[in-house]
Amino acid sequence: MKKQFWIKFSVMCAIIVAILVLDLVTKYVFDVTLAGKTVTVIPYLFNFQLVHNYGAAWGILAGRQVFLLLLSVVFLAMFIFYYVKEKNKTWLLNISYGFLLSGCIGNMYDRLVFGYVRDFIQFDFWKSFPIFNFADCALVIGVVLFVVYLIIYFVKSKKVEKNDKK
């Protein structure tokens, strides 16, 4: 049982490190090379265009870096608290947490060091959609996986409740 936990935990840590490295390296590269430029990657699909985002998605809460940092810390604390509290650490939970934690840490790092988040991926066909980065992608994937985990968890809980009542 302990060995299985450490294997799952190690995979989660490997996901965190891999995504953080990908996120921070790409942010650095695009920050250095894209200043004021747009690079078309696949015409009419997506571009690389560097923006310094002083808010959240769509620039919401722009200029409220302290609040956004505190919000990130609160979410990190909630993630860690739930993870420690949860007895059934499934593969799905560990993988979703790997994505959630790396995305949160990647953007939190930018806010702490630069005062903004470096975004660079743009949908060419949907110009009003916010420009984003790999940390944002990790957060979205992590949330989707965590919702799937919760659905499975609650469905199983209901089945156990039903069987206990019989």
Stockholm file with secondary structure:
# STOCKHOLM 1.0

chainA/1-166         MKKQFWIKFSVMCAIIVAILVLDLVTKYVFDVTLAGKTVTVIPYLFNFQLVHNYGAAWGILAGRQVFLLLLSVVFLAMFIFYYVKEKNKTWLLNISYGFLLSGCIGNMYDRLVFGYVRDFIQFDFWKSFPIFNFADCALVIGVVLFVVYLIIYFVKSKKVEKNDKK
#=GR chainA/1-166 SS CHHHHHHHHHHHHHHHHHHHHHHHHHHHHHHHHCTTCEEEEETTTEEEEEEEESSSGGGTTTTCHHHHHHHHHHHHHHHHHHHHHCSCCCHHHHHHHHHHHHHHHHHHHHHHHHSSEEEEEEETTCTTSCCBCHHHHHHHHHHHHHHHHHHHHHHHHHHHHHHHHC
#=GC SS_cons         CHHHHHHHHHHHHHHHHHHHHHHHHHHHHHHHHCTTCEEEEETTTEEEEEEEESSSGGGTTTTCHHHHHHHHHHHHHHHHHHHHHCSCCCHHHHHHHHHHHHHHHHHHHHHHHHSSEEEEEEETTCTTSCCBCHHHHHHHHHHHHHHHHHHHHHHHHHHHHHHHHC
//
